[in-house]
């Protein structure tokens, strides 16, 4: 065993250990403070959206849209702000005295703050992406769709027989290239924004619809989904459909199918009332597929069998006072599907269709509803022969490259489709003047 003197050099070699601990503490303290700084900067970065930061205000989101989104964000920012303050307090306490308990508190408050950062950022990013589209070359196309959607709302609310509070903000359209047309209704929780309530109607449009504006009957359809809710018809319509079909002697199992289809059927019916006969052609663009697709019944589908969707619109067009156009569409539909036979459907569905279709159209469009001021949808969204004359006149003006005049925006879909069908001008010319006109109205 060595002597005490022999052991001294070993003791002197062990002195750097306390210095190493001190450096480690400094690094730990700096890291602790940095965690609070990180979440504070996240909070600052997730700031409210500002007016005119998305390009030309004429094509960007309106003040109402910005206010609605910022209000939604503020509810999240309050929680994030509280979590950020907790993170700073725990960080400063641990910096002063990095005890195990205080370090664990730093980790806890940091984790909580980061959870709120991710929750807030997910929603902020969603609306940032939508609003940024208004700085792209697609902005004129999207604002054209906005104008059409707004016109539908204005017309419907002017047509009801009693005062209803005016919903705001109006629908907001955006481009979604990889999906078909769709809508997210006002006041409905959305998974894309962490099941927060959607503050205004969102209308999703694919690229191929925007480049072919004669197919934008989809805008009227998607707007109508929102109108069913905002006009207080979400419950009344399915109840009325069930009652009318039962009166018509339709089997209970088939009644339940038509009731399940009520929202998509209503959107088709309302779109036709808003836009006129040309909207039937726009619908046929979507549902006119091979018999294997257009005749197939899906047990849980919310859309009617495509073949029956076509028959519904033809029936409504006839009831609107356009028997000749209805007959033309009917002949075309039967030429495409000369031997109708639904696939995987209960036999009673097709067997009772001739009774069910008129009953459904009557229930939705020609029945008075208290929420409409005891008027029917056909009276609220009135479309008659004179409106079609307006569309045809506007078609000629679009083809000539001049302003179509005071025609409502929603009629321009029918006008550009009528001009295309009558070969009044090349498609690209019609597209250019259609977009120019709606873009001009937005300024």
Phi, psi and omega in degrees: 000135181285163178279172178298322180297322181292336182275344185300315180303324178298317179298319181293327179290341182271000184295325181301343182304313178299323178297319179298320178296320180296316178297320178298320178296320179298314180298318179298315181296318178298318179298318180301313180294324180297326180299319178292320179298320180301310184289329176295320178290326174300315180300315180296323183290327180275056185276166178297150176287144182252155178295136174072013177273356181247048177084210183297122180302337180293333181248350181279182176297145180285169176300323181296319178295317181295317180298316181297316180292317180297324176296318177298317180294325183298326179296325177283321182296329177298315178293320178294322179297316179297317179294325180292318177298318178298320180296320179293316180299314181292325179294317180293321178296318180289329177296319181290322182210092185284064176285160179304319182295317181290325176294321177295325177294323175300313180297321181293311182291326177296315181298318178297315180297318180294327176297318178289328175300311181297320180296315182289317183295326180299316180287317179301316180296322181300309181287328176300318180295317179297312184291327180294337177299337180282001173255001183263178178291349179275354184306313180299325180291318182291321179291332174298315178294322176303315183296321178295315180298318179297319179299321178300315180296315181299317181294316181297318182286335173285336185274341182289155189272002177211163182291136169230145177302136184282122180288145177211147357285168176287175179300150180234125184261145178214160183269131176225088190299329189268005182226166177277180178300144179199168177221151170243117189282157176297137174079008181255131177298135180247133178296327182293340177240043174058038178062025170282158182286130178288123187278346178204158182297134175249131180242114182269128182232134176280161183302319186293339175282321182293324181282346177238080189297343176288354174260006185279016166304340176301326178297314179297321179297310183291323175300321183295330173302317180288323178296324179303320178285308187293335178270007175074031183250004186299324179263326185293321183297307181298326177295318180292321178299315180298318181295314183294320180293323178296317177300326181280000177080021179283135180304147184304319181297324179284324176303316182297328178293313180296325177295318178298330181276003193299321185292315180290324177294315178301317181298321176295315182295314180296319179301319179293318177295326181284327189245345177088185190306327183296339181292335176296318177298321178297322177293318179300329176304324185274315190263352179280089182234190179297153177306327180298330178266317186282346180253359188277133176260131176245129190303321185254006183294144177266346175270141172298157171309129185309320179301318180286330176300317178298318180295323179298313181293323177297318179298315180295319180301321177296317181291335179285350180102026178235063185296324181293314178296322179298318179294322179296314178296321181295318178297319179297319181294319179289331176292324178287326183228075186289335181233077185294130175209111183290141183260129178065019182258151171302134182306327183293340182296310178285325182296329181257007186299323181293337173270321186289318185298311176298325180294319179294315179299318180294318181297318185278320193251338186236021176249136179282140180235136179305321183291343176263015183072037181059038172242160176272161178299324180295333176275325178292314180253059187294131174222120183233185183300323182296326177294322178294325177296322176299317181297316182293322177294317178297326178300315179298321180289320176300318180297328179277352179078026178243166181298134178287355177092213189272016181298137178301150183302321184296335180285344181292336175295310177297323182295314182290328177289320179297317179297322178294313181296326180272002179055046180284335181198160177297150183306316184296324178295317179296318179299315183299313182287329175299310181292321179298317182295312181290326176294322178296322181292335182283340184280000000 
